[in-house]
Amino acid sequence: MLDFNQKLENYALLAVKIGVNIQPGQTLVVNADIVSAALVRLIVRQAYEAGAKLVKVNYSDEFVTRTRYDLAPSESFLEPPKWQADELEDLARGGAAFLTVISANPDLLNGVDASRIADHQKTAGQAMAPYREMLMANQVSWTGLAFPSASWAAKVFPDAAPEQQIELLWDAIFKAVRADQENPVQAWSVHLAGLKQRCELLNAKKYRKLHYTAPGTDLTIELPEGHIWCQAGAVNSRGMSFLANIPTEEVFTAPLKTGANGTVRSTKPLSYGGNIIDRFSLTLENGKVTDFTAEVGQEALASLLAMDEGAAYFGEVALVPFHSPISESGILYYTTLYDENASCHLALGASYAFTLQDGINMSKEQLVDKGMNQSLTHVDFMMGSPEMNIDGIADDGSTDPIFRNGDWA
């Protein structure tokens, strides 16, 4: 049985060795909330011990963030953060790796004027577009992981005593990321090999369409010619392996932008822009969302879909069995980093260039010609359930069962 400090050391080791896989002479950029300083300090030490040239830490503070939304003038949210975007783009072009530690309160911006949130997301998205495109084409190594804050833990475990909430969330995180194991790096190697094998099986099938059926969902999604099923273990443009999400349980690819038709219903809450969107349904025709409803967060969902032209189309199709470790924990995390690994999900917004054959070498215009969606946003939402069936449809119209009752068939 490992003690807390050893698990935390293992977590930092995974972040550096498996997540961004820092190389000698490389720069690491860490973006984190100030509450995660204990983990960040271990990551910094691990990175320098691995040979990093520089570890640059950018701290945020949810109190500062909320205060800005409450008190700053409206024009503040229309001002693009060009200084920040230029720095990140410059670091990325220089071969830096990027690590994000997520700790945010899912309800951080609850009650804030939705137009302020939308203005900030749009202007920031436009400024950050070149940097994000480099990440989405795997030109650099990047990863995301979580650190429990008091506000997040209280949301996840509202019935526990306050002094127990963070402890419970830590236990869940350590188990999900395999930091509670004696050799977590080896455990991840075995896990990623299994996901790779699943991708190879799907890539061999070359399905033309996927048909989803579940309560509230009857959706057909066409896949572009040359699509590639991937998992979060990836290789950057310099040939270095990295893991984009810690944890991860998914295999995913890109849909054809204009190829989604039918209705899909969410199965877990979506934390978006500091607000919760829940129990929502989307209707699509020729790939575009033409109608939507949400019992919680209707305004936030409308804002997301109106971000730009591509925000109303899908950019990712991801498969996760219901009987997977995070799903079986029974915990609702209220953050996509975890909840997307407990459920099949789709993403509104941009497609990943690497999910198309030779996509990382294509221009934006070439990707569009191949049917890949472009957008300033990429937001995953969960729609899998133990009742979900998925069929793969080949070019000749024949079908194969891919999922039955929420699990691989």
C-alpha positions as CSV (number, residue, x, y, z in Angstrom):
1,M,0.0,0.0,0.0
2,L,1.6,3.3,-1.1
3,D,1.2,6.4,1.1
4,F,-0.2,9.7,-0.2
5,N,3.3,11.2,-0.9
6,Q,4.4,8.3,-2.9
7,K,1.2,8.4,-5.0
8,L,1.7,12.1,-5.6
9,E,5.3,11.4,-6.7
10,N,4.1,8.7,-9.0
11,Y,1.5,11.2,-10.4
12,A,4.2,13.8,-11.1
13,L,6.4,11.1,-12.7
14,L,3.5,10.0,-15.0
15,A,3.0,13.6,-16.0
16,V,6.6,14.1,-17.1
17,K,7.5,10.6,-18.4
18,I,4.3,9.4,-19.9
19,G,2.3,12.7,-20.4
20,V,4.6,15.2,-22.0
21,N,7.6,12.8,-22.2
22,I,10.2,15.6,-21.6
23,Q,13.4,15.3,-23.6
24,P,16.8,16.7,-22.7
25,G,17.1,20.3,-23.6
26,Q,13.4,20.8,-24.0
27,T,11.2,23.6,-22.5
28,L,8.1,22.6,-20.5
29,V,5.2,25.1,-20.0
30,V,2.9,24.3,-17.1
31,N,-0.4,26.0,-16.8
32,A,-2.1,25.4,-13.5
33,D,-4.4,26.8,-10.8
34,I,-2.5,28.0,-7.7
35,V,-4.1,25.4,-5.5
36,S,-2.1,22.7,-7.4
37,A,1.3,24.1,-6.4
38,A,2.3,21.0,-4.4
39,L,1.9,18.8,-7.5
40,V,3.4,21.5,-9.8
41,R,6.6,21.6,-7.7
42,L,7.0,17.9,-8.0
43,I,6.5,18.1,-11.8
44,V,9.1,20.9,-12.1
45,R,11.7,18.8,-10.2
46,Q,10.9,15.7,-12.3
47,A,11.2,17.7,-15.5
48,Y,14.6,19.1,-14.6
49,E,15.8,15.7,-13.5
50,A,14.7,14.4,-17.0
51,G,16.9,17.1,-18.6
52,A,14.5,20.0,-19.2
53,K,16.2,23.2,-20.2
54,L,13.5,25.4,-18.7
55,V,10.2,24.8,-16.9
56,K,7.9,27.9,-17.2
57,V,5.0,27.8,-14.8
58,N,1.9,30.0,-15.4
59,Y,-0.4,30.1,-12.3
60,S,-4.1,31.1,-12.4
61,D,-6.5,31.7,-9.5
62,E,-10.2,31.0,-9.6
63,F,-10.9,33.9,-7.2
64,V,-9.1,36.3,-9.5
65,T,-10.9,34.8,-12.5
66,R,-14.4,35.2,-10.9
67,T,-13.6,38.7,-9.7
68,R,-12.7,39.8,-13.2
69,Y,-16.0,38.5,-14.6
70,D,-17.9,40.3,-11.8
71,L,-16.1,43.7,-11.8
72,A,-14.1,44.2,-15.0
73,P,-15.6,46.5,-17.7
74,S,-17.4,44.8,-20.6
75,E,-14.7,45.9,-23.1
76,S,-12.2,43.8,-21.2
77,F,-13.7,40.7,-22.6
78,L,-13.5,41.9,-26.2
79,E,-9.7,42.5,-26.0
80,P,-7.8,39.5,-27.5
81,P,-5.0,38.2,-25.2
82,K,-2.5,38.7,-28.0
83,W,0.5,38.8,-25.7
84,Q,-0.4,35.4,-24.3
85,A,-1.1,33.9,-27.7
86,D,2.1,35.2,-29.2
87,E,4.2,33.7,-26.3
88,L,2.5,30.3,-26.5
89,E,2.9,30.2,-30.3
90,D,6.5,31.1,-30.1
91,L,7.2,28.5,-27.4
92,A,5.4,25.8,-29.5
93,R,7.4,26.7,-32.6
94,G,10.5,26.3,-30.5
95,G,9.5,22.7,-29.6
96,A,8.2,23.3,-26.1
97,A,5.9,20.8,-24.4
98,F,2.7,21.9,-22.7
99,L,1.1,20.5,-19.5
100,T,-2.2,21.7,-18.1
101,V,-3.3,21.0,-14.5
102,I,-7.1,21.3,-14.2
103,S,-8.6,22.2,-10.8
104,A,-11.5,24.5,-11.7
105,N,-14.8,24.8,-9.8
106,P,-17.5,23.5,-12.3
107,D,-19.8,26.3,-11.0
108,L,-17.1,29.0,-11.0
109,L,-19.0,31.4,-13.4
110,N,-22.5,30.5,-12.4
111,G,-24.6,33.7,-12.5
112,V,-22.2,35.6,-14.7
113,D,-23.7,37.4,-17.7
114,A,-23.5,34.8,-20.5
115,S,-22.4,37.5,-23.0
116,R,-19.3,38.2,-21.1
117,I,-18.3,34.5,-21.1
118,A,-19.1,34.2,-24.8
119,D,-17.1,37.4,-25.7
120,H,-14.1,36.2,-23.8
121,Q,-14.2,32.7,-25.3
122,K,-14.5,34.0,-28.8
123,T,-11.8,36.7,-28.6
124,A,-9.4,34.3,-26.8
125,G,-10.2,31.5,-29.2
126,Q,-9.4,33.7,-32.2
127,A,-6.1,34.8,-30.6
128,M,-5.1,31.3,-29.6
129,A,-6.1,29.7,-33.0
130,P,-2.6,29.2,-34.4
131,Y,-1.4,27.7,-31.1
132,R,-4.4,25.4,-30.8
133,E,-4.0,24.3,-34.4
134,M,-0.4,23.2,-33.6
135,L,-1.7,21.2,-30.7
136,M,-4.5,19.6,-32.6
137,A,-2.1,18.5,-35.3
138,N,0.2,17.0,-32.7
139,Q,3.1,19.2,-33.8
140,V,4.1,19.5,-30.1
141,S,3.7,17.3,-27.0
142,W,0.8,18.2,-24.7
143,T,-1.1,16.7,-21.8
144,G,-3.8,17.5,-19.3
145,L,-4.3,16.1,-15.8
146,A,-6.3,17.1,-12.7
147,F,-5.6,18.4,-9.1
148,P,-8.6,18.4,-6.7
149,S,-9.6,21.8,-5.3
150,A,-11.9,22.2,-2.4
151,S,-14.7,23.6,-4.6
152,W,-14.4,20.8,-7.1
153,A,-14.3,18.1,-4.5
154,A,-17.4,19.6,-2.8
155,K,-19.2,19.4,-6.1
156,V,-18.2,15.8,-6.7
157,F,-18.9,14.6,-3.1
158,P,-21.5,16.9,-1.7
159,D,-22.7,14.4,1.0
160,A,-19.3,13.8,2.5
161,A,-17.9,15.8,5.4
162,P,-15.8,18.8,4.1
163,E,-12.6,17.4,5.5
164,Q,-13.2,14.1,3.6
165,Q,-14.2,15.5,0.2
166,I,-10.7,16.2,-1.1
167,E,-9.4,12.9,0.3
168,L,-12.1,11.0,-1.6
169,L,-11.4,12.8,-4.8
170,W,-7.6,12.2,-4.4
171,D,-8.3,8.5,-4.0
172,A,-10.5,8.4,-7.1
173,I,-7.8,10.3,-9.1
174,F,-4.9,8.2,-8.0
175,K,-6.8,5.0,-9.0
176,A,-7.9,6.4,-12.3
177,V,-4.4,7.5,-13.3
178,R,-2.8,4.3,-11.9
179,A,-0.6,6.3,-9.6
180,D,-1.6,3.9,-6.8
181,Q,0.4,1.1,-8.4
182,E,4.0,0.1,-7.7
183,N,5.0,0.6,-11.3
184,P,2.6,3.1,-12.8
185,V,4.7,3.6,-16.0
186,Q,4.5,-0.1,-16.8
187,A,0.8,-0.1,-16.0
188,W,0.2,2.7,-18.6
189,S,2.3,0.9,-21.2
190,V,0.0,-2.2,-20.9
191,H,-3.1,0.0,-21.0
192,L,-2.1,2.0,-24.0
193,A,-1.1,-1.2,-25.9
194,G,-4.7,-2.4,-25.4
195,L,-6.2,0.8,-26.8
196,K,-3.8,0.6,-29.7
197,Q,-5.0,-2.9,-30.5
198,R,-8.6,-1.6,-30.5
199,C,-7.7,1.2,-32.9
200,E,-6.0,-1.3,-35.3
201,L,-9.2,-3.5,-35.4
202,L,-11.4,-0.5,-36.2
203,N,-8.9,0.9,-38.8
204,A,-8.9,-2.5,-40.6
205,K,-12.8,-2.3,-40.9
206,K,-12.8,1.1,-42.6
207,Y,-16.5,1.7,-41.8
208,R,-18.3,4.3,-43.8
209,K,-20.9,5.2,-41.2
210,L,-21.7,4.6,-37.5
211,H,-25.3,4.2,-36.3
212,Y,-26.1,5.0,-32.7
213,T,-29.3,4.0,-30.9
214,A,-30.2,4.5,-27.2
215,P,-33.0,6.2,-25.3
216,G,-33.3,9.6,-26.8
217,T,-30.6,8.9,-29.4
218,D,-31.0,7.7,-33.0
219,L,-28.0,9.1,-34.9
220,T,-26.0,8.2,-38.0
221,I,-22.5,9.7,-38.5
222,E,-20.6,9.3,-41.7
223,L,-16.8,9.1,-41.5
224,P,-14.5,10.7,-44.0
225,E,-12.5,8.7,-46.5
226,G,-9.1,8.1,-44.9
227,H,-10.2,8.6,-41.3
228,I,-7.9,7.1,-38.6
229,W,-9.0,5.7,-35.3
230,C,-6.6,7.0,-32.6
231,Q,-6.0,6.9,-28.9
232,A,-4.5,9.6,-26.6
233,G,-1.1,8.0,-26.8
234,A,0.4,9.9,-29.8
235,V,3.7,10.9,-31.5
236,N,4.6,14.6,-32.2
237,S,6.1,16.0,-35.4
238,R,9.6,15.4,-34.0
239,G,8.9,11.7,-33.4
240,M,8.5,11.8,-29.6
241,S,5.7,9.9,-28.0
242,F,3.3,11.6,-25.5
243,L,-0.1,11.1,-23.8
244,A,-2.6,13.9,-24.4
245,N,-4.9,13.0,-21.5
246,I,-4.3,11.4,-18.1
247,P,-6.5,9.4,-17.6
248,T,-7.7,8.1,-20.9
249,E,-10.0,5.2,-21.9
250,E,-11.1,6.3,-25.4
251,V,-10.5,5.5,-29.0
252,F,-11.6,8.3,-31.4
253,T,-11.7,9.6,-35.0
254,A,-13.1,12.5,-37.0
255,P,-16.6,12.5,-38.5
256,L,-17.4,13.9,-41.9
257,K,-18.5,17.4,-41.2
258,T,-21.7,17.2,-43.2
259,G,-22.4,13.5,-42.3
260,A,-24.4,13.5,-39.1
261,N,-28.1,13.1,-39.2
262,G,-30.6,12.3,-36.4
263,T,-30.9,13.1,-32.7
264,V,-28.5,12.6,-29.8
265,R,-29.2,13.0,-26.1
266,S,-26.6,13.7,-23.4
267,T,-26.1,11.3,-20.6
268,K,-23.9,13.3,-18.2
269,P,-23.7,17.0,-17.3
270,L,-21.3,19.1,-19.3
271,S,-19.1,21.7,-17.5
272,Y,-18.6,24.5,-20.0
273,G,-17.4,28.1,-19.5
274,G,-17.9,27.8,-15.7
275,N,-21.5,26.7,-16.0
276,I,-23.3,23.3,-16.1
277,I,-25.3,22.2,-19.2
278,D,-27.4,19.1,-18.5
279,R,-30.1,16.9,-19.9
280,F,-29.8,18.3,-23.4
281,S,-30.6,17.0,-26.9
282,L,-29.3,17.9,-30.3
283,T,-31.0,17.4,-33.7
284,L,-28.7,17.4,-36.7
285,E,-29.3,17.5,-40.5
286,N,-26.4,17.2,-42.9
287,G,-24.0,17.6,-40.0
288,K,-25.3,20.8,-38.5
289,V,-27.3,21.2,-35.3
290,T,-30.7,22.5,-36.4
291,D,-32.5,22.2,-33.1
292,F,-31.5,21.8,-29.4
293,T,-33.0,21.8,-25.9
294,A,-31.4,21.8,-22.5
295,E,-33.2,21.4,-19.1
296,V,-30.1,23.1,-17.5
297,G,-27.9,25.6,-19.2
298,Q,-29.9,26.4,-22.3
299,E,-28.3,29.8,-22.7
300,A,-24.8,28.4,-22.3
301,L,-25.5,25.7,-24.9
302,A,-26.8,28.4,-27.3
303,S,-23.7,30.4,-26.7
304,L,-21.5,27.3,-27.5
305,L,-23.3,26.5,-30.7
306,A,-23.1,30.1,-31.8
307,M,-19.3,30.4,-31.2
308,D,-18.7,30.2,-35.0
309,E,-19.9,28.4,-38.0
310,G,-18.1,25.1,-37.1
311,A,-19.3,25.0,-33.5
312,A,-22.6,23.6,-34.6
313,Y,-20.9,20.6,-36.3
314,F,-19.1,17.6,-34.8
315,G,-15.4,17.3,-34.8
316,E,-14.8,14.1,-32.9
317,V,-16.4,10.7,-32.5
318,A,-15.1,8.7,-29.4
319,L,-15.9,5.2,-28.1
320,V,-15.7,4.3,-24.5
321,P,-17.2,1.1,-23.0
322,F,-19.7,1.5,-20.1
323,H,-17.7,-1.1,-18.2
324,S,-14.5,0.8,-18.0
325,P,-12.7,1.8,-14.7
326,I,-13.9,5.5,-14.5
327,S,-17.4,4.6,-15.4
328,E,-17.5,1.7,-12.9
329,S,-16.4,4.0,-10.1
330,G,-19.9,5.5,-10.3
331,I,-18.4,9.0,-9.7
332,L,-19.6,12.0,-11.7
333,Y,-16.6,14.3,-11.9
334,Y,-18.2,17.4,-13.6
335,T,-15.1,17.8,-15.7
336,T,-14.7,16.5,-19.3
337,L,-11.2,15.2,-18.6
338,Y,-12.7,12.5,-16.4
339,D,-16.3,12.2,-17.5
340,E,-15.4,11.7,-21.2
341,N,-13.5,8.6,-20.1
342,A,-16.6,7.1,-18.6
343,S,-18.8,7.4,-21.6
344,C,-19.0,7.4,-25.4
345,H,-18.9,11.0,-26.5
346,L,-18.9,13.5,-29.4
347,A,-17.3,16.8,-29.7
348,L,-18.7,20.0,-31.1
349,G,-16.2,22.0,-33.0
350,A,-12.8,21.4,-34.6
351,S,-11.5,18.1,-35.8
352,Y,-8.0,16.8,-35.0
353,A,-5.9,16.8,-38.2
354,F,-4.1,13.6,-37.1
355,T,-7.3,11.6,-37.3
356,L,-7.1,11.8,-41.1
357,Q,-4.5,10.1,-43.3
358,D,-1.7,12.6,-44.0
359,G,-3.8,15.3,-42.2
360,I,-1.0,16.7,-40.2
361,N,0.7,17.7,-43.5
362,M,-2.4,19.3,-45.0
363,S,-3.4,23.0,-45.0
364,K,-6.6,24.2,-43.4
365,E,-8.2,24.5,-46.8
366,Q,-7.1,20.9,-47.7
367,L,-8.6,19.6,-44.5
368,V,-11.9,21.4,-45.2
369,D,-11.9,19.8,-48.7
370,K,-11.6,16.4,-47.0
371,G,-14.6,17.0,-44.8
372,M,-12.8,17.9,-41.6
373,N,-14.6,20.5,-39.4
374,Q,-12.8,23.8,-38.5
375,S,-13.8,25.9,-35.4
376,L,-12.4,28.0,-32.6
377,T,-13.8,25.5,-30.1
378,H,-13.7,21.8,-29.3
379,V,-16.1,20.7,-26.6
380,D,-16.7,17.0,-25.8
381,F,-20.1,16.0,-24.4
382,M,-21.1,12.6,-23.0
383,M,-23.8,10.6,-24.7
384,G,-23.0,6.9,-23.9
385,S,-25.1,4.7,-21.7
386,P,-25.5,1.0,-20.8
387,E,-28.4,0.9,-23.3
388,M,-26.3,2.2,-26.2
389,N,-25.9,0.1,-29.4
390,I,-23.5,1.1,-32.2
391,D,-23.4,-0.5,-35.6
392,G,-20.6,0.0,-38.2
393,I,-21.9,0.3,-41.7
394,A,-19.5,-0.6,-44.6
395,D,-19.4,0.8,-48.1
396,D,-21.5,-2.1,-49.4
397,G,-24.2,-1.4,-46.8
398,S,-23.4,-4.4,-44.6
399,T,-23.3,-3.9,-40.8
400,D,-21.3,-5.1,-37.9
401,P,-22.2,-4.7,-34.2
402,I,-19.5,-2.5,-32.5
403,F,-21.3,-1.8,-29.2
404,R,-24.1,-3.7,-27.6
405,N,-25.7,-2.6,-24.3
406,G,-22.9,-0.1,-23.8
407,D,-19.9,-2.3,-24.3
408,W,-17.7,-3.6,-27.1
409,A,-19.5,-6.3,-29.2
